[in-house]
Amino acid sequence: MKRLNLLCTLLVVLGLSADGRGEDSLFSRTPINSVFVQPGVAPSAGPAGPQQPASPPSARLSGGPALAEIVGQTGLDAKIVGENVVSTKVQHESWSFPALVTTSEDRDQVVLILLLSVVQDEQQLPAGKLLELMNANRDQAPAFFAFSSKRKRIELYRTLENNGLTADQIRREIGRLAEIAVQTQPLWKFDKESAKPAPRPQQASPPQAAAAPTAKPAATASAFVGRWAASRSKTEAFAMQLKSDGTFVLVHVNQGKQTRSTGKFTVSGQQLTLASDDGSKLAGSVQNMNGQEFQFQPLGGKSGSLTFKKAG
């Protein structure tokens, strides 16, 4: 199961502000398991006047040899490791980072990738750290953290338009990635202790004498305060923070697309209600709350229940 790959996908392109000013909302009229698409940016029109000739095909980098040549021009060692991938190493202060330079599938962008922490067991990565990395994406844009299930690594990405790129541009941008990595290393550098899963609570011994069944105690808001994470499938996941002041932050990813919502939460009986800042609401019944996990069943919808687990 690749829950980490899902949750780390939440890290990608998190450009929404912490005060919830983004236009996307998880509490829109669309179903909870729909795909959320971040608004695109229309290309700007060119200036009036004589048209400039289009860049010749040679202005676009394509293939391992062309990438290796321009990386070599930056002063870095370059090694072709794939049809369209070059590896190198970047030094910053006392740190040395392995890096990859490649292009997107359509060759429209050059992608710079700094390889950071190795994560052998995806399920042991602390969900709380993932929330911190998501928040860091907003501050470091257009660079962003992500997780590669293929390479089993936390990575730092930067994409550049593949049109007339120079060695100076690549050297400057890859150096900036190394600078960000050094500044943020407490976020992505995981030790063995931080990777240990939280211990599960011990079950209380059953009473010796049979007792008459009693009604379930009503859940309290304080029991839900903390960070929670849940996954519905290999391509859909949620990260939620419920705060002691009654506010919440909820991030949802589906098929690589993410959205972020903020607002107020309330607990009444066995029901948890999230009221977003735009006035819409999401309510669901809560079952099996034990302080470390709970099941959430959205009301009035066809979606199945979600199991949220404490993220630290």
Secondary structure by P-SEA (a helix, b strand, c coil): ccaaaaaaaaaccccccccccccccccccccccccccccccccccccccccccccccccccccaaaaaaaaaaacbbbbbccccbbbbccccccbbbbbbbbbcccccbbbbbbbcccccccccccaaaaaaaaaaaaaacccbbbbbccccccbbbbbcccccccaaaaaaaaaaaaaaaaaacccccccccccccccccccccccccccccccccccccccccbbbbbbcccccbbbbbbcccccbbbbbbccccbbbbbbbbbbcccbbbbbcccccbbbbbbcccccccbbbbbccccccbbbbcccc
